[in-house]
Structure formats: C-alpha cells, structure tokens
C-alpha cells in the first residue's frame, strides 16, 4: 500500500524525487528541527519504493546536512546552519 501520491517524473531517479519531496517538507517547516523523518521501511510504505531507494534518500539527506541518524533511535531533522550554536 502506498500512502503518498507522487507523480513520478520519467527519466528522474525515484530516489531523487523522494529526496526532493522530503527536502521540501523540511524547507517549508512541515518537518521541523528535531522531528523524526520516516525510516527506510516507512519510506517504502509511503512511496512504494525499494529498500535500496530509501537508503539512497537517507544517505543524500545526511550528506546534505538535513538529517542526523542516531543508531537504534531513527533519523531526525537538524537545525539549519544559521540557527546552530557555534
């Protein structure tokens, strides 16, 4: 079952499209700093994607500094750089 209706754009990798969707939610405040982002398993359920696709999404979000992952706890939205304490 898929919870989210993304209109897949042909020629654009699905992981990029899911990444952009999650990134947009972070940038627009739907996912605030400290909020837990969907797990890889939950991304599979929401978007109807494969495990490897969900893992790519999480890797890209971490690489771009949008989330941090705490082993055994999950992945969470981080504060934007301009809001972080030195």
Chimera marker file (.cmm) of the C-alpha trace (Angstrom):
<marker_set name="trace">
<marker id="1" x="0.000" y="0.000" z="0.000" r="1" g="1" b="0" radius="0.5"/>
<marker id="2" x="1.244" y="3.464" z="-0.907" r="1" g="1" b="0" radius="0.5"/>
<marker id="3" x="0.267" y="6.414" z="1.341" r="1" g="1" b="0" radius="0.5"/>
<marker id="4" x="1.602" y="9.175" z="-0.859" r="1" g="1" b="0" radius="0.5"/>
<marker id="5" x="0.762" y="10.009" z="-4.411" r="1" g="1" b="0" radius="0.5"/>
<marker id="6" x="3.879" y="11.394" z="-6.049" r="1" g="1" b="0" radius="0.5"/>
<marker id="7" x="3.604" y="11.758" z="-9.777" r="1" g="1" b="0" radius="0.5"/>
<marker id="8" x="6.804" y="10.071" z="-10.905" r="1" g="1" b="0" radius="0.5"/>
<marker id="9" x="8.705" y="12.104" z="-13.477" r="1" g="1" b="0" radius="0.5"/>
<marker id="10" x="10.099" y="9.876" z="-16.227" r="1" g="1" b="0" radius="0.5"/>
<marker id="11" x="13.876" y="9.998" z="-16.527" r="1" g="1" b="0" radius="0.5"/>
<marker id="12" x="14.425" y="11.272" z="-12.965" r="1" g="1" b="0" radius="0.5"/>
<marker id="13" x="15.545" y="8.610" z="-10.464" r="1" g="1" b="0" radius="0.5"/>
<marker id="14" x="12.865" y="7.886" z="-7.890" r="1" g="1" b="0" radius="0.5"/>
<marker id="15" x="15.287" y="8.378" z="-5.006" r="1" g="1" b="0" radius="0.5"/>
<marker id="16" x="15.898" y="11.948" z="-6.248" r="1" g="1" b="0" radius="0.5"/>
<marker id="17" x="12.166" y="12.620" z="-6.400" r="1" g="1" b="0" radius="0.5"/>
<marker id="18" x="11.582" y="11.279" z="-2.869" r="1" g="1" b="0" radius="0.5"/>
<marker id="19" x="14.642" y="13.208" z="-1.633" r="1" g="1" b="0" radius="0.5"/>
<marker id="20" x="13.236" y="16.430" z="-3.109" r="1" g="1" b="0" radius="0.5"/>
<marker id="21" x="9.840" y="15.748" z="-1.521" r="1" g="1" b="0" radius="0.5"/>
<marker id="22" x="11.354" y="15.229" z="1.958" r="1" g="1" b="0" radius="0.5"/>
<marker id="23" x="13.745" y="18.181" z="1.491" r="1" g="1" b="0" radius="0.5"/>
<marker id="24" x="10.782" y="20.378" z="0.552" r="1" g="1" b="0" radius="0.5"/>
<marker id="25" x="8.925" y="19.327" z="3.695" r="1" g="1" b="0" radius="0.5"/>
<marker id="26" x="11.971" y="20.300" z="5.772" r="1" g="1" b="0" radius="0.5"/>
<marker id="27" x="12.418" y="23.637" z="3.982" r="1" g="1" b="0" radius="0.5"/>
<marker id="28" x="8.714" y="24.513" z="4.328" r="1" g="1" b="0" radius="0.5"/>
<marker id="29" x="8.555" y="23.563" z="8.003" r="1" g="1" b="0" radius="0.5"/>
<marker id="30" x="6.330" y="20.510" z="7.641" r="1" g="1" b="0" radius="0.5"/>
<marker id="31" x="9.244" y="18.637" z="9.221" r="1" g="1" b="0" radius="0.5"/>
<marker id="32" x="10.835" y="20.858" z="11.877" r="1" g="1" b="0" radius="0.5"/>
<marker id="33" x="14.225" y="20.536" z="13.580" r="1" g="1" b="0" radius="0.5"/>
<marker id="34" x="14.065" y="17.589" z="15.965" r="1" g="1" b="0" radius="0.5"/>
<marker id="35" x="11.227" y="15.879" z="14.082" r="1" g="1" b="0" radius="0.5"/>
<marker id="36" x="11.806" y="12.273" z="13.148" r="1" g="1" b="0" radius="0.5"/>
<marker id="37" x="11.881" y="11.611" z="9.422" r="1" g="1" b="0" radius="0.5"/>
<marker id="38" x="10.349" y="8.429" z="8.034" r="1" g="1" b="0" radius="0.5"/>
<marker id="39" x="12.547" y="5.355" z="8.318" r="1" g="1" b="0" radius="0.5"/>
<marker id="40" x="13.669" y="3.499" z="5.204" r="1" g="1" b="0" radius="0.5"/>
<marker id="41" x="10.902" y="0.947" z="5.844" r="1" g="1" b="0" radius="0.5"/>
<marker id="42" x="8.334" y="3.728" z="6.206" r="1" g="1" b="0" radius="0.5"/>
<marker id="43" x="9.583" y="5.413" z="3.010" r="1" g="1" b="0" radius="0.5"/>
<marker id="44" x="8.935" y="2.101" z="1.252" r="1" g="1" b="0" radius="0.5"/>
<marker id="45" x="5.366" y="2.120" z="2.539" r="1" g="1" b="0" radius="0.5"/>
<marker id="46" x="4.722" y="5.797" z="1.828" r="1" g="1" b="0" radius="0.5"/>
<marker id="47" x="6.191" y="5.989" z="-1.656" r="1" g="1" b="0" radius="0.5"/>
<marker id="48" x="6.135" y="2.379" z="-2.836" r="1" g="1" b="0" radius="0.5"/>
<marker id="49" x="9.909" y="2.314" z="-3.346" r="1" g="1" b="0" radius="0.5"/>
<marker id="50" x="12.570" y="-0.347" z="-2.821" r="1" g="1" b="0" radius="0.5"/>
<marker id="51" x="14.788" y="-0.597" z="0.255" r="1" g="1" b="0" radius="0.5"/>
<marker id="52" x="17.870" y="0.500" z="-1.698" r="1" g="1" b="0" radius="0.5"/>
<marker id="53" x="15.978" y="3.556" z="-2.941" r="1" g="1" b="0" radius="0.5"/>
<marker id="54" x="15.018" y="4.553" z="0.603" r="1" g="1" b="0" radius="0.5"/>
<marker id="55" x="18.614" y="4.081" z="1.730" r="1" g="1" b="0" radius="0.5"/>
<marker id="56" x="19.801" y="6.430" z="-1.035" r="1" g="1" b="0" radius="0.5"/>
<marker id="57" x="17.288" y="9.045" z="0.145" r="1" g="1" b="0" radius="0.5"/>
<marker id="58" x="18.570" y="8.846" z="3.736" r="1" g="1" b="0" radius="0.5"/>
<marker id="59" x="22.215" y="8.956" z="2.599" r="1" g="1" b="0" radius="0.5"/>
<marker id="60" x="21.597" y="12.073" z="0.495" r="1" g="1" b="0" radius="0.5"/>
<marker id="61" x="19.684" y="13.827" z="3.295" r="1" g="1" b="0" radius="0.5"/>
<marker id="62" x="22.558" y="13.093" z="5.721" r="1" g="1" b="0" radius="0.5"/>
<marker id="63" x="25.202" y="14.140" z="3.185" r="1" g="1" b="0" radius="0.5"/>
<marker id="64" x="23.422" y="17.456" z="2.660" r="1" g="1" b="0" radius="0.5"/>
<marker id="65" x="23.220" y="18.074" z="6.411" r="1" g="1" b="0" radius="0.5"/>
<marker id="66" x="19.427" y="17.947" z="6.582" r="1" g="1" b="0" radius="0.5"/>
<marker id="67" x="19.154" y="14.978" z="8.949" r="1" g="1" b="0" radius="0.5"/>
<marker id="68" x="21.217" y="13.106" z="11.515" r="1" g="1" b="0" radius="0.5"/>
<marker id="69" x="20.790" y="9.443" z="12.323" r="1" g="1" b="0" radius="0.5"/>
<marker id="70" x="21.066" y="8.030" z="15.822" r="1" g="1" b="0" radius="0.5"/>
<marker id="71" x="21.582" y="4.258" z="15.747" r="1" g="1" b="0" radius="0.5"/>
<marker id="72" x="18.610" y="2.493" z="17.280" r="1" g="1" b="0" radius="0.5"/>
<marker id="73" x="16.644" y="5.743" z="17.542" r="1" g="1" b="0" radius="0.5"/>
<marker id="74" x="15.985" y="6.920" z="13.993" r="1" g="1" b="0" radius="0.5"/>
<marker id="75" x="16.763" y="9.904" z="11.811" r="1" g="1" b="0" radius="0.5"/>
<marker id="76" x="15.926" y="13.463" z="12.774" r="1" g="1" b="0" radius="0.5"/>
<marker id="77" x="15.799" y="16.870" z="11.092" r="1" g="1" b="0" radius="0.5"/>
<marker id="78" x="18.705" y="19.077" z="12.142" r="1" g="1" b="0" radius="0.5"/>
<marker id="79" x="18.632" y="22.827" z="12.709" r="1" g="1" b="0" radius="0.5"/>
<marker id="80" x="19.668" y="24.875" z="9.689" r="1" g="1" b="0" radius="0.5"/>
<marker id="81" x="23.284" y="26.099" z="9.901" r="1" g="1" b="0" radius="0.5"/>
<marker id="82" x="22.196" y="29.686" z="10.632" r="1" g="1" b="0" radius="0.5"/>
<marker id="83" x="20.306" y="28.514" z="13.739" r="1" g="1" b="0" radius="0.5"/>
<marker id="84" x="23.102" y="26.358" z="15.181" r="1" g="1" b="0" radius="0.5"/>
<marker id="85" x="25.160" y="27.447" z="18.142" r="1" g="1" b="0" radius="0.5"/>
<marker id="86" x="28.920" y="27.905" z="17.457" r="1" g="1" b="0" radius="0.5"/>
<link id1="1" id2="2" r="1" g="1" b="0" radius="0.2"/>
<link id1="2" id2="3" r="1" g="1" b="0" radius="0.2"/>
<link id1="3" id2="4" r="1" g="1" b="0" radius="0.2"/>
<link id1="4" id2="5" r="1" g="1" b="0" radius="0.2"/>
<link id1="5" id2="6" r="1" g="1" b="0" radius="0.2"/>
<link id1="6" id2="7" r="1" g="1" b="0" radius="0.2"/>
<link id1="7" id2="8" r="1" g="1" b="0" radius="0.2"/>
<link id1="8" id2="9" r="1" g="1" b="0" radius="0.2"/>
<link id1="9" id2="10" r="1" g="1" b="0" radius="0.2"/>
<link id1="10" id2="11" r="1" g="1" b="0" radius="0.2"/>
<link id1="11" id2="12" r="1" g="1" b="0" radius="0.2"/>
<link id1="12" id2="13" r="1" g="1" b="0" radius="0.2"/>
<link id1="13" id2="14" r="1" g="1" b="0" radius="0.2"/>
<link id1="14" id2="15" r="1" g="1" b="0" radius="0.2"/>
<link id1="15" id2="16" r="1" g="1" b="0" radius="0.2"/>
<link id1="16" id2="17" r="1" g="1" b="0" radius="0.2"/>
<link id1="17" id2="18" r="1" g="1" b="0" radius="0.2"/>
<link id1="18" id2="19" r="1" g="1" b="0" radius="0.2"/>
<link id1="19" id2="20" r="1" g="1" b="0" radius="0.2"/>
<link id1="20" id2="21" r="1" g="1" b="0" radius="0.2"/>
<link id1="21" id2="22" r="1" g="1" b="0" radius="0.2"/>
<link id1="22" id2="23" r="1" g="1" b="0" radius="0.2"/>
<link id1="23" id2="24" r="1" g="1" b="0" radius="0.2"/>
<link id1="24" id2="25" r="1" g="1" b="0" radius="0.2"/>
<link id1="25" id2="26" r="1" g="1" b="0" radius="0.2"/>
<link id1="26" id2="27" r="1" g="1" b="0" radius="0.2"/>
<link id1="27" id2="28" r="1" g="1" b="0" radius="0.2"/>
<link id1="28" id2="29" r="1" g="1" b="0" radius="0.2"/>
<link id1="29" id2="30" r="1" g="1" b="0" radius="0.2"/>
<link id1="30" id2="31" r="1" g="1" b="0" radius="0.2"/>
<link id1="31" id2="32" r="1" g="1" b="0" radius="0.2"/>
<link id1="32" id2="33" r="1" g="1" b="0" radius="0.2"/>
<link id1="33" id2="34" r="1" g="1" b="0" radius="0.2"/>
<link id1="34" id2="35" r="1" g="1" b="0" radius="0.2"/>
<link id1="35" id2="36" r="1" g="1" b="0" radius="0.2"/>
<link id1="36" id2="37" r="1" g="1" b="0" radius="0.2"/>
<link id1="37" id2="38" r="1" g="1" b="0" radius="0.2"/>
<link id1="38" id2="39" r="1" g="1" b="0" radius="0.2"/>
<link id1="39" id2="40" r="1" g="1" b="0" radius="0.2"/>
<link id1="40" id2="41" r="1" g="1" b="0" radius="0.2"/>
<link id1="41" id2="42" r="1" g="1" b="0" radius="0.2"/>
<link id1="42" id2="43" r="1" g="1" b="0" radius="0.2"/>
<link id1="43" id2="44" r="1" g="1" b="0" radius="0.2"/>
<link id1="44" id2="45" r="1" g="1" b="0" radius="0.2"/>
<link id1="45" id2="46" r="1" g="1" b="0" radius="0.2"/>
<link id1="46" id2="47" r="1" g="1" b="0" radius="0.2"/>
<link id1="47" id2="48" r="1" g="1" b="0" radius="0.2"/>
<link id1="48" id2="49" r="1" g="1" b="0" radius="0.2"/>
<link id1="49" id2="50" r="1" g="1" b="0" radius="0.2"/>
<link id1="50" id2="51" r="1" g="1" b="0" radius="0.2"/>
<link id1="51" id2="52" r="1" g="1" b="0" radius="0.2"/>
<link id1="52" id2="53" r="1" g="1" b="0" radius="0.2"/>
<link id1="53" id2="54" r="1" g="1" b="0" radius="0.2"/>
<link id1="54" id2="55" r="1" g="1" b="0" radius="0.2"/>
<link id1="55" id2="56" r="1" g="1" b="0" radius="0.2"/>
<link id1="56" id2="57" r="1" g="1" b="0" radius="0.2"/>
<link id1="57" id2="58" r="1" g="1" b="0" radius="0.2"/>
<link id1="58" id2="59" r="1" g="1" b="0" radius="0.2"/>
<link id1="59" id2="60" r="1" g="1" b="0" radius="0.2"/>
<link id1="60" id2="61" r="1" g="1" b="0" radius="0.2"/>
<link id1="61" id2="62" r="1" g="1" b="0" radius="0.2"/>
<link id1="62" id2="63" r="1" g="1" b="0" radius="0.2"/>
<link id1="63" id2="64" r="1" g="1" b="0" radius="0.2"/>
<link id1="64" id2="65" r="1" g="1" b="0" radius="0.2"/>
<link id1="65" id2="66" r="1" g="1" b="0" radius="0.2"/>
<link id1="66" id2="67" r="1" g="1" b="0" radius="0.2"/>
<link id1="67" id2="68" r="1" g="1" b="0" radius="0.2"/>
<link id1="68" id2="69" r="1" g="1" b="0" radius="0.2"/>
<link id1="69" id2="70" r="1" g="1" b="0" radius="0.2"/>
<link id1="70" id2="71" r="1" g="1" b="0" radius="0.2"/>
<link id1="71" id2="72" r="1" g="1" b="0" radius="0.2"/>
<link id1="72" id2="73" r="1" g="1" b="0" radius="0.2"/>
<link id1="73" id2="74" r="1" g="1" b="0" radius="0.2"/>
<link id1="74" id2="75" r="1" g="1" b="0" radius="0.2"/>
<link id1="75" id2="76" r="1" g="1" b="0" radius="0.2"/>
<link id1="76" id2="77" r="1" g="1" b="0" radius="0.2"/>
<link id1="77" id2="78" r="1" g="1" b="0" radius="0.2"/>
<link id1="78" id2="79" r="1" g="1" b="0" radius="0.2"/>
<link id1="79" id2="80" r="1" g="1" b="0" radius="0.2"/>
<link id1="80" id2="81" r="1" g="1" b="0" radius="0.2"/>
<link id1="81" id2="82" r="1" g="1" b="0" radius="0.2"/>
<link id1="82" id2="83" r="1" g="1" b="0" radius="0.2"/>
<link id1="83" id2="84" r="1" g="1" b="0" radius="0.2"/>
<link id1="84" id2="85" r="1" g="1" b="0" radius="0.2"/>
<link id1="85" id2="86" r="1" g="1" b="0" radius="0.2"/>
</marker_set>
